[in-house]
């Protein structure tokens, strides 16, 4: 029994007892609810036997007895509490029950009495472990909620929720995305906490099961710059992407940068990379672009749900942002069913009069949401007109044109085949199979080309968050300039 208690705990002990009783053995609450039950032969064990054990548990509890035997039909139930009935502190400890056919196997009552002590210790240990897991899950969900608030720019609420957890949220910060083998996130999180001196805010990514997201102090009080290399060196097969220094309010941008850097780091022997300096397009559109974004998103941001249980404007905006970033994985990020996501997207498409299945509309909405997230966003106009400005007009701005040239310059250095591959891929709504057909190559061939170009562009293309929106905007900006004779 002690060997089984060490190796298998309560389930193995009950399985062994059911075999010795040639019947049913289990643990029940004092109200008769079965917590664990094991039958020697499930086909021969009737519901009447389980009912007999439940009735016996209730009667034993009512009497306050230290043992109890109940006969019904051909079966006998033998019951013993896992605690002293006179100790009120243990009133909710389970009852051990065994149901067997008469006559009972010789020595069964003594065997059950001997099993009480190891079962009680196993039950206590497993109860503590279950509570620890619930606490860990609650803390993990709390950290995930704080990250979600940071991603949506709700800093004051994020600080309030984070106040009960450690460490404090850093500002300014750098965002790390750490990729490790499946099932090792707990160990890698402890390594990251130790190497950063407990100063990094560590969150298990809700979308990718093998990713950790770190928000670490930057600036004068920042963590030493070797953290990424140290994590990659200490943990085998670990890959790390690091963002630029960003204000805490711009955590979403930092996450995208770190994710793009991660795509580059996968192809490097050192297994870590820092995001290359690049301007944020939302900072280059000026007041004209801000007005365009406001006009585009106003039907969504002013939406009033018909019923109280329907999603409001803020929830719909968060759903749109999550779906644009993570595609179908948004269900994990938002903790909603895929049918719920599909219904919300249909409503968003109707409100904005956009086809969310088309990459041009996705790119426009992504840019509009990023413009609104800029801290220096101008005040809202009272009744913005959707015809005041167009995306093409915003993309004609000289600063945006320079950004587009910078984005596509690495492709043009690779020759026409690289640019043709990316253009075709974007024209096929970033889908591999239609792209392969258009280029007359295989799907694995397209995937290999795009994987190779991730290192050239220093951006993630195949995994979300992807750089497809920025690339589409860059190509569109240069195409508009070429038509007008500016290039």
C-alpha positions in Angstrom: 0.0 0.0 0.0 2.8 2.5 0.8 4.5 1.7 -2.5 1.2 2.3 -4.4 0.7 5.5 -2.4 4.2 6.8 -3.5 3.8 5.8 -7.2 0.1 6.1 -8.0 -1.6 7.9 -5.1 -5.4 7.6 -4.5 -6.4 6.1 -7.9 -3.9 3.2 -7.6 -4.7 2.5 -4.0 -8.4 2.3 -4.8 -7.8 0.1 -7.8 -5.8 -2.3 -5.6 -8.5 -2.3 -2.9 -11.3 -3.0 -5.5 -9.3 -6.0 -6.6 -8.9 -7.3 -3.0 -12.6 -6.8 -2.5 -13.5 -8.2 -5.9 -16.0 -5.4 -6.2 -16.1 -1.6 -6.0 -13.9 0.8 -3.9 -14.0 4.6 -3.8 -13.9 7.8 -1.9 -17.1 9.7 -1.2 -18.1 13.0 0.3 -20.2 13.0 3.5 -23.3 13.7 1.3 -22.7 10.5 -0.8 -21.1 12.2 -3.8 -18.5 9.9 -5.4 -15.1 11.6 -5.7 -13.1 8.6 -7.0 -14.5 5.1 -7.8 -12.9 2.0 -9.2 -14.6 -1.3 -10.0 -12.9 -4.7 -10.2 -15.1 -5.6 -13.1 -17.0 -2.6 -14.5 -19.4 -4.8 -16.4 -20.5 -6.6 -13.3 -20.6 -3.6 -11.0 -24.1 -2.2 -10.9 -25.3 1.3 -10.1 -27.0 -0.3 -7.0 -23.5 -1.0 -5.5 -22.5 2.7 -6.0 -25.9 3.8 -4.5 -25.3 1.5 -1.5 -22.0 3.1 -0.9 -23.5 6.6 -1.1 -26.3 5.8 1.3 -23.8 4.3 3.7 -21.6 7.5 3.5 -24.6 9.6 4.5 -25.6 7.4 7.4 -22.0 7.1 8.7 -21.8 10.9 8.7 -25.1 11.3 10.4 -24.1 8.9 13.2 -20.6 10.3 13.5 -19.4 6.7 13.6 -15.8 5.5 13.1 -16.9 2.6 10.9 -20.1 1.5 9.3 -21.5 -1.6 7.5 -24.6 -1.6 5.3 -26.3 -4.6 3.7 -28.6 -4.5 0.7 -29.5 -7.5 -1.5 -26.4 -9.6 -2.2 -23.9 -6.8 -1.4 -22.3 -5.3 1.7 -20.8 -1.9 2.0 -18.0 -1.3 4.4 -17.2 2.4 5.2 -14.5 4.2 7.2 -13.9 7.9 7.4 -10.4 9.2 6.6 -10.4 11.2 9.8 -11.5 11.2 13.4 -15.2 12.1 13.4 -14.7 14.1 16.6 -12.3 16.5 14.8 -14.4 19.3 13.4 -11.5 20.7 11.4 -11.6 17.6 9.1 -15.3 17.5 8.6 -15.1 17.5 4.8 -12.5 14.7 4.5 -13.8 11.9 2.4 -15.1 8.5 3.4 -13.5 5.3 2.2 -16.1 2.7 1.0 -15.8 -0.8 -0.4 -18.8 -2.8 -1.8 -18.5 -6.5 -2.2 -20.7 -9.5 -2.6 -21.4 -11.6 0.5 -19.7 -13.3 2.1 -17.0 -10.7 2.3 -13.4 -11.7 1.5 -11.5 -12.7 4.6 -9.7 -9.8 6.3 -11.3 -7.1 4.1 -12.4 -4.9 7.0 -8.9 -5.0 8.5 -7.3 -4.3 5.1 -9.6 -1.2 4.7 -8.7 0.0 8.2 -5.0 -0.3 7.3 -5.6 1.6 4.0 -7.1 4.6 5.8 -3.7 6.2 6.7 -2.0 6.0 3.3 -5.2 7.1 1.6 -5.6 10.1 4.0 -2.0 11.2 3.3 -2.4 10.8 -0.4 -5.7 12.7 -0.4 -4.2 15.5 1.7 -1.2 15.8 -0.7 -3.3 15.7 -3.8 -5.7 18.3 -2.3 -2.7 20.7 -1.7 -1.5 20.0 -5.3 -4.9 20.8 -6.8 -5.0 24.1 -4.8 -1.5 24.9 -6.0 -2.5 24.4 -9.6 -5.5 26.5 -9.2 -3.4 29.3 -7.7 -0.9 29.0 -10.5 -3.7 29.1 -13.1 -5.2 32.1 -11.4 -1.9 33.9 -11.4 -1.2 32.9 -15.0 -4.7 34.2 -16.1 -4.1 37.4 -14.1 -0.8 38.1 -15.9 -2.4 37.3 -19.2 -5.2 39.8 -18.5 -2.6 42.4 -17.7 -0.9 41.8 -21.0 -4.2 42.0 -22.8 -4.9 45.4 -21.2 -1.4 46.6 -22.1 -1.9 45.5 -25.7 -5.1 47.5 -25.9 -3.6 50.6 -24.2 -5.5 50.4 -21.0 -2.6 51.3 -18.7 -4.4 52.5 -15.6 -6.4 49.3 -15.3 -3.3 47.2 -16.1 -1.4 48.9 -13.3 -4.3 48.2 -10.9 -4.6 44.5 -11.8 -0.8 44.2 -11.7 -0.5 45.7 -8.3 -1.3 42.4 -6.6 1.4 40.6 -8.6 5.2 41.0 -8.8 7.2 42.7 -10.3 5.8 46.1 -11.1 5.2 47.0 -14.7 8.3 48.7 -16.3 8.1 51.9 -18.3 9.9 52.2 -20.7 10.2 48.5 -21.6 11.5 46.0 -24.1 9.4 43.1 -25.1 10.9 39.6 -25.5 9.3 36.6 -27.2 10.9 33.4 -26.1 10.2 30.2 -28.1 10.9 26.8 -26.5 10.0 23.2 -26.9 6.5 22.2 -26.0 6.0 21.4 -22.3 9.0 23.4 -21.1 7.5 26.8 -20.6 7.5 26.5 -16.8 11.2 25.7 -16.7 12.1 28.4 -19.2 10.0 30.9 -17.3 12.0 30.2 -14.1 15.3 30.6 -16.0 14.2 33.9 -17.4 13.1 35.1 -14.0 16.5 34.1 -12.5 18.5 35.7 -15.3 16.6 38.9 -15.1 16.8 39.1 -11.3 13.0 38.8 -11.0 12.4 42.1 -12.6 10.8 40.9 -15.9 7.1 40.6 -16.3 6.6 37.0 -17.7 3.4 35.8 -19.3 2.6 32.5 -21.0 1.4 33.4 -24.5 -2.3 32.5 -24.8 -2.0 32.0 -28.5 1.2 29.9 -29.0 1.7 27.1 -26.5 5.5 27.2 -26.8 6.0 31.0 -26.4 6.7 33.1 -23.4 6.3 36.9 -23.5 8.6 39.0 -21.3 8.1 42.7 -20.6 11.5 43.8 -19.1 12.8 47.2 -17.9 14.6 49.3 -20.5 16.4 52.7 -20.3 18.8 53.6 -17.5 17.3 51.1 -15.1 17.0 48.3 -17.7 18.2 44.7 -17.5 21.6 44.0 -18.9 21.6 43.7 -22.7 23.0 40.1 -22.6 19.7 38.7 -21.3 18.6 37.3 -24.7 21.9 35.6 -25.4 22.0 34.2 -21.8 18.5 32.7 -22.1 19.4 31.2 -25.5 22.7 29.8 -24.1 21.2 28.3 -20.9 18.2 26.7 -22.5 18.9 24.3 -25.5 16.8 24.9 -28.6 15.4 28.2 -27.2 15.0 31.1 -29.6 14.6 34.7 -28.5 13.3 37.8 -30.3 13.7 41.3 -28.7 11.9 44.5 -29.6 13.2 48.1 -29.5 12.8 50.2 -26.4 9.1 51.2 -26.3 6.9 53.1 -23.8 4.6 50.8 -21.8 1.6 52.2 -23.6 3.0 50.8 -26.9 3.4 47.2 -25.7 1.5 46.0 -28.8 4.1 47.5 -31.1 6.8 46.0 -29.0 5.2 42.5 -29.2 5.0 42.7 -33.0 8.7 43.8 -33.2 9.8 41.0 -30.9 7.7 38.5 -33.0 9.4 39.6 -36.2 12.8 39.4 -34.5 12.0 35.8 -33.5 11.4 34.9 -37.1 15.0 36.2 -37.9 16.5 34.5 -34.8 15.3 31.0 -36.0 17.8 31.2 -38.8 20.8 32.4 -36.8 23.3 30.1 -35.0 23.1 32.3 -31.9 19.3 31.8 -31.7 18.5 35.4 -30.7 17.9 38.6 -32.6 16.9 42.2 -31.9 14.3 44.0 -34.1 16.0 46.2 -36.7 15.2 49.9 -36.5 12.2 50.8 -38.7 9.6 53.6 -38.4 6.1 52.8 -37.3 3.8 53.7 -40.3 1.1 55.0 -37.8 3.5 57.7 -36.8 4.0 59.0 -40.4 0.4 59.6 -41.6 -0.1 62.9 -39.8 -3.4 64.6 -39.1 -4.8 63.6 -42.5 -4.2 59.9 -41.7 -5.7 60.3 -38.2 -8.8 61.7 -39.7 -9.0 58.9 -42.2 -8.7 56.3 -39.5 -11.3 58.1 -37.4 -13.8 58.2 -40.3 -13.2 54.5 -41.2 -13.6 53.2 -37.6 -16.4 55.5 -36.4 -19.3 53.0 -37.3 -17.6 50.4 -35.2 -16.6 52.6 -32.3 -20.0 54.2 -32.0 -21.9 50.9 -32.3 -24.7 50.3 -29.7 -25.6 46.7 -29.1 -29.3 45.8 -29.4 -29.2 43.5 -26.4 -27.2 43.7 -23.2 -25.5 40.4 -23.8 -24.3 41.4 -27.3 -20.7 42.7 -27.6 -20.3 46.5 -27.4 -18.0 48.7 -29.5 -15.0 48.2 -27.3 -15.3 44.4 -27.3 -15.8 44.4 -31.1 -12.7 46.6 -31.6 -10.7 44.3 -29.4 -12.0 41.3 -31.4 -11.0 43.0 -34.7 -7.5 43.8 -33.4 -7.0 40.3 -32.1 -8.2 38.7 -35.4 -6.0 40.9 -37.5 -3.0 40.0 -35.4 -3.6 36.3 -34.9 -6.2 35.2 -37.5 -8.0 32.0 -36.4 -5.8 31.8 -33.3 -7.8 34.8 -31.9 -10.1 32.3 -30.3 -7.4 31.3 -27.9 -6.4 35.0 -27.3 -9.9 36.1 -26.6 -11.1 32.8 -25.0 -14.1 32.6 -27.2 -15.6 29.9 -29.4 -14.9 30.0 -33.1 -18.6 30.4 -33.9 -18.6 33.5 -31.6 -15.6 34.9 -33.4 -17.2 34.3 -36.8 -20.4 36.0 -35.7 -18.5 39.0 -34.4 -16.5 39.3 -37.6 -19.6 39.3 -39.7 -21.1 42.1 -37.6 -17.8 44.1 -37.9 -17.7 43.7 -41.6 -21.3 44.9 -41.9 -20.7 47.9 -39.7 -17.5 49.0 -41.6 -18.8 47.9 -45.0 -15.6 46.0 -45.6 -14.9 42.5 -46.8 -12.7 41.1 -44.0 -11.6 38.2 -46.2 -9.7 40.6 -48.5 -6.1 41.5 -47.7 -6.5 45.2 -48.8 -9.4 45.7 -46.3 -7.5 43.9 -43.6 -4.4 46.1 -44.2 -6.5 49.2 -44.1 -8.2 48.3 -40.8 -4.9 47.2 -39.2 -3.3 50.6 -40.1 -6.4 52.5 -38.8 -6.3 50.6 -35.5 -2.6 51.3 -35.1 -3.1 55.0 -35.8 -5.7 55.2 -33.1 -3.3 53.5 -30.7 -0.7 56.3 -31.1 -0.6 58.3 -27.9 -0.5 61.6 -29.8 -3.7 60.8 -31.6 -5.7 64.1 -32.2 -9.1 64.7 -30.6 -12.0 63.0 -32.2 -14.1 65.0 -34.6 -17.8 65.3 -33.8 -19.1 63.8 -37.0 -16.3 62.5 -39.2 -17.1 62.0 -42.9 -16.0 58.7 -44.4 -15.3 60.5 -47.7 -13.0 63.2 -46.3 -9.8 61.3 -47.0 -9.0 58.0 -48.7 -6.2 55.5 -47.9 -4.6 56.2 -51.3 -4.4 59.9 -50.4 -2.7 59.0 -47.0 -0.3 56.7 -48.8 0.8 59.6 -51.1 2.4 61.5 -48.2 6.2 61.9 -48.7 7.0 60.4 -45.3 4.9 57.3 -46.1 6.6 57.0 -49.5 10.0 57.0 -47.8 8.8 54.4 -45.4 7.6 52.2 -48.3 10.9 52.4 -50.1 12.8 51.4 -46.9 10.4 48.5 -46.3 10.9 47.0 -49.8 14.6 47.9 -50.4 15.8 44.5 -49.1 13.5 42.7 -51.6 14.8 44.7 -54.5 18.4 43.9 -53.6 17.5 40.2 -53.9 16.3 40.5 -57.5 13.0 40.4 -59.3 12.1 36.9 -58.3 11.9 37.8 -54.6 9.6 40.8 -55.3 7.5 38.8 -57.7 7.0 36.1 -55.1 5.9 38.5 -52.4 3.6 40.5 -54.8 2.0 37.3 -56.0 1.6 36.0 -52.4 -0.1 39.3 -51.4 -2.3 39.3 -54.5 -3.5 35.8 -53.6 -4.6 37.0 -50.1 -1.5 35.6 -48.5 -2.6 32.1 -49.2 0.0 29.5 -50.2 -2.0 27.2 -52.5 -3.2 30.0 -54.9 0.3 31.5 -54.8 1.9 28.2 -55.8 -0.6 27.9 -58.7 0.1 31.5 -59.9 3.9 31.0 -59.7 3.7 27.4 -61.2 5.7 25.9 -58.3 4.8 23.6 -55.4 3.3 24.8 -52.1 6.5 23.6 -50.2 8.4 25.7 -52.7 6.4 28.8 -51.9 6.8 28.2 -48.2 10.6 27.8 -48.6 10.8 31.0 -50.6 8.8 33.0 -48.0 10.8 31.5 -45.1 14.0 32.6 -46.8 12.6 36.0 -47.4 11.7 36.3 -43.7 15.5 36.6 -43.0 15.9 39.1 -45.8 13.1 41.3 -44.6 13.7 40.6 -40.9 10.0 40.1 -40.5 7.6 37.2 -39.9 5.6 36.3 -43.0 4.1 32.9 -42.5 3.2 33.1 -38.8 0.9 35.7 -37.2 1.5 38.5 -36.4 2.7 38.7 -40.0 4.2 41.6 -41.9 1.8 41.1 -44.8 -0.2 44.2 -43.9 2.9 46.5 -44.0 4.1 44.9 -47.2 0.8 45.4 -48.9 0.7 49.0 -47.8 4.3 49.6 -49.0 3.6 48.1 -52.4 0.4 50.1 -52.7 2.1 53.3 -51.8 4.8 52.9 -54.4 2.3 51.8 -57.0 0.3 54.9 -56.4 3.4 57.1 -56.7 4.4 55.3 -59.9 1.0 56.0 -61.5 1.2 59.6 -60.6 4.7 60.0 -61.9 6.3 60.6 -58.5 8.6 57.6 -58.8 
